[in-house]
Amino acid sequence: MRLMVKTVLGNKCHNIVLHFVSFGFVCWMWQILDDPTGNSFVENPSAPVKDAALEVLHYVRTRQQDVDLGCVVCVL
C-alpha cells in the first residue's frame, strides 16, 4: 500500500529492507489491518490449519467511525 500511496517513501523503505536482507538479516514485519467496515479478508495459505501468527480482534466501532461510514442518521 505504501508503494501505491507514497511511491518515493515506499521505495526508500523497500531499499532499506533489501539492504538488510543482503547482509543476511531476516526481517519480521507486523501487518495491522483495521477495517471498521468488516469487509476485509486475509487469506490463510495454510488453511484449513489455523494460522498461529494471526490474531483477530473484534471491537465496537467508535461514533466517529460510524459517521465516517455513513451509519449515523443526523437529526436536524
Stockholm file with secondary structure:
# STOCKHOLM 1.0

chainA/1-76         MRLMVKTVLGNKCHNIVLHFVSFGFVCWMWQILDDPTGNSFVENPSAPVKDAALEVLHYVRTRQQDVDLGCVVCVL
#=GR chainA/1-76 SS CHHHHSHHHHHHHHHHHHHHHHTTCCCCCCCCCCCTTCCCCCCCTTTTSCCTTCCCCCCCCCHHHHHHHTCSCCCC
#=GC SS_cons        CHHHHSHHHHHHHHHHHHHHHHTTCCCCCCCCCCCTTCCCCCCCTTTTSCCTTCCCCCCCCCHHHHHHHTCSCCCC
//
